[in-house]
Amino acid sequence: MSRRKIKDDSPKVKVTRERVQKALQIFTYVLPYKWYMVAGLFFLIMGSLLFLAIMKLPGEILNIAGGKAEWGLSLNKIFTILIGLLLLQSIFSYFRVQVFAIISEKSIASLRKDLYSKLITLPIVFLEERRVGELTSRITSDVGKIQQVVSVTLAEFIRQLILLIGGIGIIMFTMSKLALVMLATFPPAVLVAVYMGRRLRKLMRARQDQLAQTNIVVEETMQSIQTVKAYTNEGFEVRRYLSHLDEVVRASLKAANIRGFFASFIIFVMLGTLFLIMWRAAVLVQRGEMVEGNLIDFIAYAGIIGGAIASIGNFYAEIVSAIGSTERVFDILQEEPEIDLASVDQHPTSEERLSGHILYQGVHFSYPTRPDVPVLKGIDLEVQPGKKVALVGASGAGKSTIVQLLLRYYQPLEGSILVDGKNIETFDLSNYRKNLAIVPQEVILFGGSIRENIRYGKPDATDEEIEVAAKKANALEFIRSFPEGFETTVGERGIKLSGGQRQRIAIARAILNDPVILLLDEATSALDAESEKAVQEALNTLMEGRTSIIIAHRLATIRDVDCIYVIEDGCIVESGTHTELSDKTNGAYSTLAKLQFDLTE
């Protein structure tokens, strides 16, 4: 049972010059919209300055009402100015939001496209070294954080800086006697509040991690409920769940303590500091050193400054987190792809139809993740055009690796693989792979319709071609038995179809692709007898006239192939026809055959 720890997807990021420079690469996606950015910054700055100006008016209204007007304006004129400024500020705010939305949506859409295009064109080696969840997180969570910064956080960070500097400037120049009192008391209190807020968020994140652990226990137990009950481990699972639940309670109570202290701090220190400043301002009003309206102005601007300090701290944390996300995204974007989609689209190469002559010469190979474990040790084999060969041997002998090297998922460490007399590394990869098709043991279909899954072998295929391919694959009968026929949804990974039905859909897809070289990786080993017969008939149709390499455990399915290669520990130990190998007393193939069927038949 898994006891894996949930990783925090928002790790602390140490801000360095190199990381900032790397993060600034995101603006290469913003650059095409630079005039939108200029317009957005204009609306942002003007809107912020207007907001500061508007907050000066309530105090002047109070001064006019008390007969101490400083600007010589009437209430009606002040109210008219207020309405005009509010309208103008609303217009600026509207266009600011719209412009930054255009910038973020279009630039991030380009980033997502480039990132997905890069991921899908990276070699198998890169993809196998990383979990699917990790790669998915890059294109969802990390890009989401970047978009949040581009669309909202960056603009709000600049806006709060303007409000902070503007608010302090206004207080310093218009209410200098209170400015020093405020700067000595209010900012430190706000900074402490920001620190405590971060501490609280960290604790709540730890609680969520522990809660996720309890969810994992539930998920694993329910998925393996038959095993749990078979071994009467209900009590063990309950105890396992409770151990994580206790951690949730412990983290929650610790967070509650901080939350209670935080609430007390806000009430006593923050409000106490605010009232201390107000008391000092009231004393100045009593002495006649300040008019009542300026007291209102001070309270308003003190609140703006306090809010700006708190917001800047939060927005800064988001920007720092996004720096880490940007770094991870651009690490992927800088990887070397095996196919350059842009180049293929701009300069498509003509499709090269091969004849299908395959030759392995002294091929040695170890997987990049296990370089110290040799998988193939000098493989030499040949397949003539249009012929069928089979690879047999125990699991782990290297059969699937031979096929994967032919697909150019990996490169041999030594030796070479030739197709039609040319090293396969010299072919254009896209055109080369169009000559190959594979039918695996476990077929995973896409979640669309049967028609869409078959058409995947030839995206521009007509409905008539799809129907012909389905007929050749012995799939037409069961497809027509469904009420929706070819439009039947197969479900996630093809779960709504049986194993034999999925195999025949995969065969129909391969037939539509019309490959020169066909690769069958134990395509019938997981099927019942009835399904195996239908699938085998479809495979026989598919293999007609094609160079075929068959990986098989059931030797009965390969009796009629042109040559059988027996693989043991990464080496070819025998080769020949079924009859030739069966006649070898105590031979490797003969030993395997005796275990599966009577050779005297």
Secondary structure by P-SEA (a helix, b strand, c coil): ccccccccccccccccaaaaaaaaccccccccaaaaaaaaaaaaaaaaaaaaaaaacaaaaaaaaaccccccccaaaaaaaaaaaaaaaaaaaaaaaaaaaaaaaaaaaaaaaaaaaaaaaccaaaaaaccaaaaaaaacaaaaaaaaaaccaaaaaaaaaaaaaaaaaaaaaccccaaaaaaaccaaaaaaaaaaaaaaaaaaaaaaaaaaaaaaaaaaaaaaaaaaaaacaaaaaaaaaaaaaaaaaaaaaaaaaaaaaaaaaaacaaaaaaaaaaaaaaaaaaaccccaaaaaaaaaaaaaaaaaaaaaaaaaaaaaaaaaaaaaaaaaaaccccccaaaaaaccccbbbbcbbbbbcbbbbbccccccccccccccccccccbbbbbbbcccccaaaaaaaaaccccccccccccccccccccccccccccbbbbccbbbbccccaaaaaacccccccaaaaaaaaaaaccaaaaaacccccccccccccccccaaaaaaaaaaaaaaacccbbbbccccccccaaaaaaaaaaaaaaacccbbbbbcccccccccccbbbbbccccccccccaaaaaaccccaaaaaaaacccccc
